[in-house]
Amino acid sequence: MSINSIDHDEMANIASNWDFKEEDAKQSKKQIKSAEARRRIEAMREIRESGLTLEEAEELGLLH
């Protein structure tokens, strides 16, 4: 499909009917939890790479 074969009127209609609230609602709790888990995993990797133990990281307030 080339860019010239796109129906621009159809695209304009879709864009004008776009519901941003609906789009925000699609970000489910599962996606949010997955993002939080990725951040925790990255923090754990950084702690491990620094040579700290989990106990030391907790004492320093790096883990919550």
All heavy atoms as a GROMACS GRO file, in nm:
protein
  516
    1MET      N    1   0.084  -0.117   0.000
    1MET     CA    2   0.000   0.000   0.000
    1MET      C    3   0.090   0.124   0.000
    1MET      O    4   0.180   0.136   0.081
    1MET     CB    5  -0.089  -0.001   0.124
    1MET     CG    6  -0.165   0.128   0.143
    1MET     SD    7  -0.251   0.136   0.299
    1MET     CE    8  -0.408   0.075   0.253
    2SER      N    9   0.062   0.212  -0.090
    2SER     CA   10   0.140   0.335  -0.095
    2SER      C   11   0.067   0.445  -0.020
    2SER      O   12  -0.053   0.437   0.006
    2SER     CB   13   0.166   0.376  -0.239
    2SER     OG   14   0.050   0.435  -0.293
    3ILE      N   15   0.139   0.547   0.013
    3ILE     CA   16   0.081   0.662   0.083
    3ILE      C   17  -0.026   0.729  -0.002
    3ILE      O   18  -0.121   0.787   0.049
    3ILE     CB   19   0.192   0.761   0.126
    3ILE    CG1   20   0.138   0.864   0.224
    3ILE    CG2   21   0.249   0.833   0.005
    3ILE    CD1   22   0.127   0.813   0.362
    4ASN      N   23  -0.015   0.717  -0.132
    4ASN     CA   24  -0.112   0.779  -0.223
    4ASN      C   25  -0.244   0.704  -0.227
    4ASN      O   26  -0.344   0.759  -0.273
    4ASN     CB   27  -0.054   0.790  -0.363
    4ASN     CG   28   0.065   0.883  -0.367
    4ASN    OD1   29   0.070   0.979  -0.293
    4ASN    ND2   30   0.161   0.853  -0.452
    5SER      N   31  -0.246   0.580  -0.182
    5SER     CA   32  -0.370   0.503  -0.188
    5SER      C   33  -0.454   0.517  -0.061
    5SER      O   34  -0.560   0.457  -0.051
    5SER     CB   35  -0.337   0.356  -0.212
    5SER     OG   36  -0.267   0.303  -0.103
    6ILE      N   37  -0.411   0.598   0.032
    6ILE     CA   38  -0.487   0.618   0.156
    6ILE      C   39  -0.604   0.711   0.127
    6ILE      O   40  -0.588   0.814   0.060
    6ILE     CB   41  -0.397   0.678   0.265
    6ILE    CG1   42  -0.291   0.577   0.306
    6ILE    CG2   43  -0.479   0.721   0.385
    6ILE    CD1   44  -0.190   0.630   0.405
    7ASP      N   45  -0.719   0.676   0.178
    7ASP     CA   46  -0.838   0.759   0.163
    7ASP      C   47  -0.832   0.868   0.270
    7ASP      O   48  -0.861   0.845   0.387
    7ASP     CB   49  -0.965   0.675   0.178
    7ASP     CG   50  -1.091   0.756   0.156
    7ASP    OD1   51  -1.081   0.879   0.137
    7ASP    OD2   52  -1.199   0.695   0.159
    8HIS      N   53  -0.793   0.986   0.231
    8HIS     CA   54  -0.772   1.096   0.326
    8HIS      C   55  -0.902   1.141   0.393
    8HIS      O   56  -0.900   1.182   0.508
    8HIS     CB   57  -0.701   1.213   0.257
    8HIS     CG   58  -0.562   1.178   0.213
    8HIS    ND1   59  -0.458   1.170   0.303
    8HIS    CD2   60  -0.513   1.145   0.093
    8HIS    CE1   61  -0.348   1.136   0.238
    8HIS    NE2   62  -0.378   1.119   0.109
    9ASP      N   63  -1.013   1.132   0.324
    9ASP     CA   64  -1.142   1.168   0.385
    9ASP      C   65  -1.176   1.072   0.498
    9ASP      O   66  -1.224   1.114   0.604
    9ASP     CB   67  -1.252   1.168   0.280
    9ASP     CG   68  -1.237   1.279   0.178
    9ASP    OD1   69  -1.182   1.386   0.216
    9ASP    OD2   70  -1.280   1.260   0.063
   10GLU      N   71  -1.153   0.944   0.473
   10GLU     CA   72  -1.179   0.844   0.577
   10GLU      C   73  -1.089   0.868   0.699
   10GLU      O   74  -1.135   0.860   0.813
   10GLU     CB   75  -1.156   0.704   0.522
   10GLU     CG   76  -1.186   0.594   0.622
   10GLU     CD   77  -1.162   0.455   0.565
   10GLU    OE1   78  -1.134   0.443   0.444
   10GLU    OE2   79  -1.168   0.360   0.644
   11MET      N   80  -0.964   0.899   0.675
   11MET     CA   81  -0.871   0.925   0.785
   11MET      C   82  -0.914   1.049   0.863
   11MET      O   83  -0.906   1.052   0.985
   11MET     CB   84  -0.729   0.944   0.732
   11MET     CG   85  -0.670   0.817   0.672
   11MET     SD   86  -0.656   0.682   0.788
   11MET     CE   87  -0.526   0.744   0.892
   12ALA      N   88  -0.961   1.151   0.794
   12ALA     CA   89  -1.007   1.273   0.861
   12ALA      C   90  -1.130   1.243   0.947
   12ALA      O   91  -1.142   1.296   1.058
   12ALA     CB   92  -1.038   1.380   0.758
   13ASN      N   93  -1.220   1.159   0.897
   13ASN     CA   94  -1.338   1.123   0.975
   13ASN      C   95  -1.299   1.046   1.100
   13ASN      O   96  -1.355   1.070   1.208
   13ASN     CB   97  -1.434   1.039   0.890
   13ASN     CG   98  -1.503   1.121   0.784
   13ASN    OD1   99  -1.515   1.243   0.794
   13ASN    ND2  100  -1.549   1.054   0.679
   14ILE      N  101  -1.206   0.955   1.089
   14ILE     CA  102  -1.160   0.878   1.205
   14ILE      C  103  -1.096   0.971   1.306
   14ILE      O  104  -1.122   0.963   1.426
   14ILE     CB  105  -1.064   0.766   1.160
   14ILE    CG1  106  -1.139   0.659   1.081
   14ILE    CG2  107  -0.994   0.704   1.281
   14ILE    CD1  108  -1.050   0.557   1.015
   15ALA      N  109  -1.014   1.062   1.260
   15ALA     CA  110  -0.945   1.154   1.349
   15ALA      C  111  -1.043   1.246   1.420
   15ALA      O  112  -1.024   1.279   1.538
   15ALA     CB  113  -0.842   1.236   1.271
   16SER      N  114  -1.147   1.288   1.353
   16SER     CA  115  -1.244   1.379   1.415
   16SER      C  116  -1.331   1.307   1.517
   16SER      O  117  -1.385   1.370   1.608
   16SER     CB  118  -1.330   1.445   1.310
   16SER     OG  119  -1.412   1.349   1.246
   17ASN      N  120  -1.345   1.175   1.506
   17ASN     CA  121  -1.428   1.098   1.599
   17ASN      C  122  -1.346   1.033   1.710
   17ASN      O  123  -1.400   0.958   1.790
   17ASN     CB  124  -1.504   0.989   1.523
   17ASN     CG  125  -1.605   1.048   1.428
   17ASN    OD1  126  -1.657   1.155   1.452
   17ASN    ND2  127  -1.632   0.978   1.320
   18TRP      N  128  -1.218   1.062   1.716
   18TRP     CA  129  -1.128   0.998   1.812
   18TRP      C  130  -1.167   1.039   1.953
   18TRP      O  131  -1.184   1.156   1.983
   18TRP     CB  132  -0.985   1.040   1.784
   18TRP     CG  133  -0.884   0.953   1.847
   18TRP    CD1  134  -0.857   0.943   1.980
   18TRP    CD2  135  -0.795   0.863   1.782
   18TRP    NE1  136  -0.756   0.853   2.001
   18TRP    CE2  137  -0.716   0.803   1.881
   18TRP    CE3  138  -0.774   0.829   1.650
   18TRP    CZ2  139  -0.619   0.710   1.851
   18TRP    CZ3  140  -0.678   0.737   1.621
   18TRP    CH2  141  -0.601   0.678   1.721
   19ASP      N  142  -1.179   0.944   2.042
   19ASP     CA  143  -1.215   0.971   2.181
   19ASP      C  144  -1.092   0.951   2.268
   19ASP      O  145  -1.052   0.839   2.296
   19ASP     CB  146  -1.328   0.878   2.225
   19ASP     CG  147  -1.381   0.912   2.363
   19ASP    OD1  148  -1.335   1.011   2.422
   19ASP    OD2  149  -1.469   0.839   2.411
   20PHE      N  150  -1.034   1.061   2.313
   20PHE     CA  151  -0.911   1.054   2.391
   20PHE      C  152  -0.935   0.992   2.528
   20PHE      O  153  -0.849   0.924   2.583
   20PHE     CB  154  -0.847   1.192   2.406
   20PHE     CG  155  -0.793   1.245   2.277
   20PHE    CD1  156  -0.857   1.347   2.210
   20PHE    CD2  157  -0.679   1.191   2.220
   20PHE    CE1  158  -0.808   1.395   2.091
   20PHE    CE2  159  -0.629   1.238   2.100
   20PHE     CZ  160  -0.694   1.340   2.036
   21LYS      N  161  -1.053   1.012   2.585
   21LYS     CA  162  -1.083   0.952   2.715
   21LYS      C  163  -1.084   0.800   2.704
   21LYS      O  164  -1.038   0.730   2.792
   21LYS     CB  165  -1.218   1.002   2.766
   21LYS     CG  166  -1.215   1.148   2.806
   21LYS     CD  167  -1.350   1.195   2.853
   21LYS     CE  168  -1.347   1.343   2.882
   21LYS     NZ  169  -1.478   1.395   2.917
   22GLU      N  170  -1.138   0.751   2.594
   22GLU     CA  171  -1.140   0.607   2.570
   22GLU      C  172  -0.998   0.553   2.558
   22GLU      O  173  -0.966   0.446   2.608
   22GLU     CB  174  -1.220   0.576   2.443
   22GLU     CG  175  -1.227   0.428   2.410
   22GLU     CD  176  -1.300   0.404   2.280
   22GLU    OE1  177  -1.406   0.467   2.259
   22GLU    OE2  178  -1.252   0.322   2.200
   23GLU      N  179  -0.912   0.628   2.491
   23GLU     CA  180  -0.773   0.586   2.472
   23GLU      C  181  -0.702   0.577   2.607
   23GLU      O  182  -0.627   0.485   2.633
   23GLU     CB  183  -0.702   0.685   2.381
   23GLU     CG  184  -0.564   0.641   2.339
   23GLU     CD  185  -0.568   0.522   2.244
   23GLU    OE1  186  -0.667   0.502   2.174
   23GLU    OE2  187  -0.469   0.448   2.241
   24ASP      N  188  -0.727   0.674   2.696
   24ASP     CA  189  -0.666   0.672   2.828
   24ASP      C  190  -0.717   0.554   2.910
   24ASP      O  191  -0.643   0.495   2.988
   24ASP     CB  192  -0.695   0.802   2.904
   24ASP     CG  193  -0.617   0.919   2.848
   24ASP    OD1  194  -0.515   0.895   2.779
   24ASP    OD2  195  -0.657   1.033   2.875
   25ALA      N  196  -0.842   0.520   2.894
   25ALA     CA  197  -0.900   0.410   2.970
   25ALA      C  198  -0.843   0.276   2.928
   25ALA      O  199  -0.847   0.180   3.005
   25ALA     CB  200  -1.052   0.409   2.952
   26LYS      N  201  -0.787   0.267   2.808
   26LYS     CA  202  -0.732   0.141   2.760
   26LYS      C  203  -0.605   0.101   2.833
   26LYS      O  204  -0.565  -0.013   2.828
   26LYS     CB  205  -0.704   0.150   2.610
   26LYS     CG  206  -0.829   0.148   2.526
   26LYS     CD  207  -0.796   0.151   2.379
   26LYS     CE  208  -0.922   0.150   2.296
   26LYS     NZ  209  -0.891   0.158   2.153
   27GLN      N  210  -0.541   0.198   2.899
   27GLN     CA  211  -0.420   0.164   2.972
   27GLN      C  212  -0.465   0.092   3.099
   27GLN      O  213  -0.496   0.151   3.201
   27GLN     CB  214  -0.339   0.288   3.006
   27GLN     CG  215  -0.203   0.255   3.059
   27GLN     CD  216  -0.121   0.379   3.082
   27GLN    OE1  217  -0.173   0.481   3.122
   27GLN    NE2  218   0.007   0.367   3.058
   28SER      N  219  -0.470  -0.038   3.090
   28SER     CA  220  -0.528  -0.119   3.196
   28SER      C  221  -0.437  -0.128   3.318
   28SER      O  222  -0.320  -0.091   3.315
   28SER     CB  223  -0.556  -0.259   3.144
   28SER     OG  224  -0.432  -0.325   3.120
   29LYS      N  225  -0.495  -0.180   3.423
   29LYS     CA  226  -0.419  -0.200   3.545
   29LYS      C  227  -0.304  -0.298   3.522
   29LYS      O  228  -0.198  -0.285   3.581
   29LYS     CB  229  -0.510  -0.252   3.656
   29LYS     CG  230  -0.606  -0.149   3.707
   29LYS     CD  231  -0.689  -0.201   3.821
   29LYS     CE  232  -0.785  -0.096   3.870
   29LYS     NZ  233  -0.861  -0.142   3.985
   30LYS      N  234  -0.326  -0.393   3.433
   30LYS     CA  235  -0.220  -0.489   3.402
   30LYS      C  236  -0.099  -0.419   3.342
   30LYS      O  237   0.015  -0.450   3.377
   30LYS     CB  238  -0.273  -0.596   3.306
   30LYS     CG  239  -0.172  -0.702   3.273
   30LYS     CD  240  -0.229  -0.805   3.179
   30LYS     CE  241  -0.123  -0.908   3.145
   30LYS     NZ  242  -0.169  -1.004   3.047
   31GLN      N  243  -0.122  -0.325   3.251
   31GLN     CA  244  -0.012  -0.250   3.190
   31GLN      C  245   0.062  -0.168   3.295
   31GLN      O  246   0.185  -0.159   3.293
   31GLN     CB  247  -0.064  -0.158   3.080
   31GLN     CG  248  -0.110  -0.233   2.957
   31GLN     CD  249  -0.177  -0.140   2.859
   31GLN    OE1  250  -0.251  -0.050   2.897
   31GLN    NE2  251  -0.152  -0.162   2.731
   32ILE      N  252  -0.012  -0.108   3.386
   32ILE     CA  253   0.049  -0.027   3.492
   32ILE      C  254   0.132  -0.115   3.583
   32ILE      O  255   0.245  -0.081   3.618
   32ILE     CB  256  -0.059   0.050   3.570
   32ILE    CG1  257  -0.124   0.154   3.478
   32ILE    CG2  258   0.000   0.116   3.694
   32ILE    CD1  259  -0.247   0.218   3.535
   33LYS      N  260   0.079  -0.231   3.620
   33LYS     CA  261   0.153  -0.323   3.706
   33LYS      C  262   0.278  -0.375   3.636
   33LYS      O  263   0.382  -0.391   3.698
   33LYS     CB  264   0.064  -0.440   3.749
   33LYS     CG  265  -0.038  -0.401   3.853
   33LYS     CD  266  -0.117  -0.523   3.898
   33LYS     CE  267  -0.217  -0.483   4.005
   33LYS     NZ  268  -0.288  -0.601   4.056
   34SER      N  269   0.268  -0.399   3.507
   34SER     CA  270   0.384  -0.446   3.432
   34SER      C  271   0.494  -0.340   3.431
   34SER      O  272   0.612  -0.372   3.446
   34SER     CB  273   0.345  -0.480   3.289
   34SER     OG  274   0.260  -0.592   3.285
   35ALA      N  275   0.456  -0.215   3.415
   35ALA     CA  276   0.554  -0.106   3.415
   35ALA      C  277   0.620  -0.095   3.552
   35ALA      O  278   0.742  -0.076   3.562
   35ALA     CB  279   0.487   0.025   3.376
   36GLU      N  280   0.542  -0.107   3.657
   36GLU     CA  281   0.597  -0.102   3.792
   36GLU      C  282   0.694  -0.217   3.816
   36GLU      O  283   0.800  -0.199   3.876
   36GLU     CB  284   0.485  -0.104   3.896
   36GLU     CG  285   0.401   0.022   3.897
   36GLU     CD  286   0.278   0.010   3.984
   36GLU    OE1  287   0.245  -0.102   4.031
   36GLU    OE2  288   0.212   0.113   4.005
   37ALA      N  289   0.657  -0.336   3.769
   37ALA     CA  290   0.744  -0.453   3.784
   37ALA      C  291   0.875  -0.434   3.709
   37ALA      O  292   0.982  -0.468   3.761
   37ALA     CB  293   0.672  -0.578   3.735
   38ARG      N  294   0.868  -0.377   3.588
   38ARG     CA  295   0.991  -0.351   3.512
   38ARG      C  296   1.083  -0.255   3.587
   38ARG      O  297   1.204  -0.273   3.590
   38ARG     CB  298   0.958  -0.294   3.373
   38ARG     CG  299   0.909  -0.398   3.276
   38ARG     CD  300   0.905  -0.344   3.134
   38ARG     NE  301   0.817  -0.229   3.120
   38ARG     CZ  302   0.687  -0.236   3.096
   38ARG    NH1  303   0.629  -0.354   3.082
   38ARG    NH2  304   0.614  -0.127   3.084
   39ARG      N  305   1.024  -0.152   3.649
   39ARG     CA  306   1.105  -0.057   3.726
   39ARG      C  307   1.170  -0.125   3.846
   39ARG      O  308   1.287  -0.099   3.877
   39ARG     CB  309   1.020   0.062   3.770
   39ARG     CG  310   0.988   0.158   3.656
   39ARG     CD  311   0.927   0.286   3.708
   39ARG     NE  312   0.790   0.267   3.753
   39ARG     CZ  313   0.683   0.275   3.676
   39ARG    NH1  314   0.696   0.304   3.548
   39ARG    NH2  315   0.563   0.258   3.726
   40ARG      N  316   1.095  -0.212   3.914
   40ARG     CA  317   1.153  -0.284   4.030
   40ARG      C  318   1.265  -0.376   3.986
   40ARG      O  319   1.369  -0.385   4.052
   40ARG     CB  320   1.043  -0.364   4.102
   40ARG     CG  321   0.952  -0.279   4.187
   40ARG     CD  322   0.867  -0.362   4.280
   40ARG     NE  323   0.788  -0.463   4.212
   40ARG     CZ  324   0.666  -0.443   4.163
   40ARG    NH1  325   0.608  -0.328   4.174
   40ARG    NH2  326   0.602  -0.541   4.103
   41ILE      N  327   1.246  -0.445   3.876
   41ILE     CA  328   1.350  -0.535   3.824
   41ILE      C  329   1.475  -0.456   3.789
   41ILE      O  330   1.587  -0.498   3.822
   41ILE     CB  331   1.298  -0.614   3.702
   41ILE    CG1  332   1.192  -0.714   3.747
   41ILE    CG2  333   1.411  -0.682   3.627
   41ILE    CD1  334   1.113  -0.777   3.634
   42GLU      N  335   1.459  -0.342   3.724
   42GLU     CA  336   1.574  -0.259   3.688
   42GLU      C  337   1.646  -0.210   3.814
   42GLU      O  338   1.769  -0.208   3.819
   42GLU     CB  339   1.529  -0.140   3.602
   42GLU     CG  340   1.643  -0.055   3.552
   42GLU     CD  341   1.739  -0.131   3.461
   42GLU    OE1  342   1.697  -0.223   3.390
   42GLU    OE2  343   1.859  -0.096   3.463
   43ALA      N  344   1.570  -0.172   3.916
   43ALA     CA  345   1.632  -0.128   4.042
   43ALA      C  346   1.710  -0.242   4.105
   43ALA      O  347   1.822  -0.221   4.155
   43ALA     CB  348   1.525  -0.076   4.138
   44MET      N  349   1.654  -0.362   4.103
   44MET     CA  350   1.723  -0.478   4.160
   44MET      C  351   1.852  -0.507   4.082
   44MET      O  352   1.955  -0.540   4.143
   44MET     CB  353   1.632  -0.601   4.158
   44MET     CG  354   1.509  -0.588   4.244
   44MET     SD  355   1.548  -0.586   4.417
   44MET     CE  356   1.577  -0.757   4.445
   45ARG      N  357   1.849  -0.494   3.951
   45ARG     CA  358   1.970  -0.516   3.870
   45ARG      C  359   2.079  -0.415   3.908
   45ARG      O  360   2.196  -0.450   3.920
   45ARG     CB  361   1.938  -0.503   3.722
   45ARG     CG  362   1.868  -0.623   3.665
   45ARG     CD  363   1.848  -0.607   3.516
   45ARG     NE  364   1.774  -0.720   3.463
   45ARG     CZ  365   1.684  -0.713   3.367
   45ARG    NH1  366   1.657  -0.597   3.311
   45ARG    NH2  367   1.621  -0.820   3.327
   46GLU      N  368   2.038  -0.289   3.923
   46GLU     CA  369   2.135  -0.185   3.958
   46GLU      C  370   2.196  -0.211   4.095
   46GLU      O  371   2.316  -0.190   4.115
   46GLU     CB  372   2.070  -0.048   3.952
   46GLU     CG  373   2.037  -0.004   3.810
   46GLU     CD  374   1.964   0.128   3.804
   46GLU    OE1  375   1.935   0.187   3.910
   46GLU    OE2  376   1.934   0.172   3.692
   47ILE      N  377   2.114  -0.257   4.188
   47ILE     CA  378   2.164  -0.288   4.323
   47ILE      C  379   2.263  -0.404   4.315
   47ILE      O  380   2.371  -0.400   4.375
   47ILE     CB  381   2.046  -0.320   4.417
   47ILE    CG1  382   1.968  -0.192   4.447
   47ILE    CG2  383   2.095  -0.386   4.546
   47ILE    CD1  384   1.835  -0.215   4.514
   48ARG      N  385   2.228  -0.507   4.240
   48ARG     CA  386   2.316  -0.622   4.226
   48ARG      C  387   2.449  -0.581   4.162
   48ARG      O  388   2.557  -0.622   4.207
   48ARG     CB  389   2.248  -0.731   4.142
   48ARG     CG  390   2.332  -0.857   4.126
   48ARG     CD  391   2.262  -0.963   4.047
   48ARG     NE  392   2.237  -0.912   3.913
   48ARG     CZ  393   2.145  -0.961   3.830
   48ARG    NH1  394   2.070  -1.061   3.867
   48ARG    NH2  395   2.129  -0.910   3.711
   49GLU      N  396   2.441  -0.498   4.057
   49GLU     CA  397   2.563  -0.454   3.989
   49GLU      C  398   2.651  -0.367   4.078
   49GLU      O  399   2.773  -0.365   4.063
   49GLU     CB  400   2.526  -0.378   3.861
   49GLU     CG  401   2.470  -0.466   3.753
   49GLU     CD  402   2.415  -0.388   3.634
   49GLU    OE1  403   2.420  -0.263   3.638
   49GLU    OE2  404   2.366  -0.452   3.540
   50SER      N  405   2.589  -0.297   4.174
   50SER     CA  406   2.667  -0.211   4.262
   50SER      C  407   2.740  -0.291   4.370
   50SER      O  408   2.828  -0.238   4.436
   50SER     CB  409   2.576  -0.107   4.328
   50SER     OG  410   2.494  -0.168   4.426
   51GLY      N  411   2.700  -0.416   4.388
   51GLY     CA  412   2.765  -0.500   4.488
   51GLY      C  413   2.698  -0.498   4.623
   51GLY      O  414   2.746  -0.562   4.717
   52LEU      N  415   2.588  -0.426   4.636
   52LEU     CA  416   2.516  -0.421   4.764
   52LEU      C  417   2.433  -0.547   4.783
   52LEU      O  418   2.388  -0.608   4.686
   52LEU     CB  419   2.422  -0.301   4.768
   52LEU     CG  420   2.484  -0.163   4.772
   52LEU    CD1  421   2.374  -0.057   4.762
   52LEU    CD2  422   2.564  -0.142   4.898
   53THR      N  423   2.412  -0.584   4.909
   53THR     CA  424   2.317  -0.691   4.939
   53THR      C  425   2.178  -0.629   4.950
   53THR      O  426   2.164  -0.506   4.961
   53THR     CB  427   2.352  -0.760   5.072
   53THR    OG1  428   2.338  -0.666   5.178
   53THR    CG2  429   2.493  -0.817   5.070
   54LEU      N  430   2.076  -0.713   4.950
   54LEU     CA  431   1.940  -0.661   4.964
   54LEU      C  432   1.921  -0.591   5.098
   54LEU      O  433   1.854  -0.488   5.106
   54LEU     CB  434   1.839  -0.775   4.948
   54LEU     CG  435   1.826  -0.835   4.809
   54LEU    CD1  436   1.726  -0.949   4.810
   54LEU    CD2  437   1.786  -0.730   4.708
   55GLU      N  438   1.982  -0.646   5.201
   55GLU     CA  439   1.971  -0.584   5.334
   55GLU      C  440   2.033  -0.445   5.334
   55GLU      O  441   1.977  -0.350   5.390
   55GLU     CB  442   2.037  -0.673   5.440
   55GLU     CG  443   1.965  -0.805   5.466
   55GLU     CD  444   1.994  -0.911   5.360
   55GLU    OE1  445   2.096  -0.899   5.287
   55GLU    OE2  446   1.914  -1.005   5.349
   56GLU      N  447   2.150  -0.432   5.272
   56GLU     CA  448   2.217  -0.302   5.265
   56GLU      C  449   2.134  -0.202   5.184
   56GLU      O  450   2.121  -0.085   5.221
   56GLU     CB  451   2.356  -0.316   5.203
   56GLU     CG  452   2.455  -0.392   5.289
   56GLU     CD  453   2.583  -0.427   5.215
   56GLU    OE1  454   2.580  -0.442   5.091
   56GLU    OE2  455   2.687  -0.440   5.284
   57ALA      N  456   2.075  -0.250   5.076
   57ALA     CA  457   1.992  -0.164   4.993
   57ALA      C  458   1.869  -0.116   5.070
   57ALA      O  459   1.831   0.001   5.060
   57ALA     CB  460   1.950  -0.236   4.866
   58GLU      N  461   1.811  -0.205   5.149
   58GLU     CA  462   1.695  -0.167   5.230
   58GLU      C  463   1.735  -0.064   5.335
   58GLU      O  464   1.663   0.033   5.359
   58GLU     CB  465   1.632  -0.290   5.296
   58GLU     CG  466   1.557  -0.378   5.200
   58GLU     CD  467   1.504  -0.505   5.263
   58GLU    OE1  468   1.534  -0.530   5.383
   58GLU    OE2  469   1.434  -0.580   5.193
   59GLU      N  470   1.850  -0.086   5.399
   59GLU     CA  471   1.898   0.008   5.501
   59GLU      C  472   1.923   0.147   5.441
   59GLU      O  473   1.902   0.248   5.507
   59GLU     CB  474   2.026  -0.043   5.565
   59GLU     CG  475   2.007  -0.163   5.657
   59GLU     CD  476   2.138  -0.221   5.707
   59GLU    OE1  477   2.243  -0.162   5.680
   59GLU    OE2  478   2.130  -0.325   5.774
   60LEU      N  479   1.969   0.150   5.317
   60LEU     CA  480   1.996   0.277   5.250
   60LEU      C  481   1.869   0.341   5.190
   60LEU      O  482   1.873   0.451   5.138
   60LEU     CB  483   2.100   0.257   5.140
   60LEU     CG  484   2.240   0.220   5.187
   60LEU    CD1  485   2.326   0.181   5.069
   60LEU    CD2  486   2.300   0.337   5.263
   61GLY      N  487   1.758   0.269   5.198
   61GLY     CA  488   1.633   0.321   5.146
   61GLY      C  489   1.617   0.306   4.996
   61GLY      O  490   1.534   0.374   4.935
   62LEU      N  491   1.697   0.218   4.937
   62LEU     CA  492   1.688   0.197   4.792
   62LEU      C  493   1.573   0.105   4.753
   62LEU      O  494   1.527   0.109   4.639
   62LEU     CB  495   1.820   0.140   4.739
   62LEU     CG  496   1.943   0.229   4.762
   62LEU    CD1  497   2.069   0.156   4.717
   62LEU    CD2  498   1.928   0.361   4.690
   63LEU      N  499   1.528   0.025   4.847
   63LEU     CA  500   1.412  -0.063   4.825
   63LEU      C  501   1.298  -0.015   4.914
   63LEU      O  502   1.321   0.024   5.028
   63LEU     CB  503   1.446  -0.207   4.857
   63LEU     CG  504   1.549  -0.275   4.768
   63LEU    CD1  505   1.577  -0.415   4.819
   63LEU    CD2  506   1.500  -0.282   4.626
   64HIS      N  507   1.178  -0.023   4.862
   64HIS     CA  508   1.062   0.020   4.941
   64HIS      C  509   0.974  -0.097   4.972
   64HIS      O  510   0.955  -0.185   4.898
   64HIS     CB  511   0.984   0.126   4.865
   64HIS     CG  512   1.067   0.240   4.820
   64HIS    ND1  513   1.117   0.332   4.908
   64HIS    CD2  514   1.112   0.277   4.699
   64HIS    CE1  515   1.186   0.422   4.842
   64HIS    NE2  516   1.186   0.390   4.714
   0.00000   0.00000   0.00000
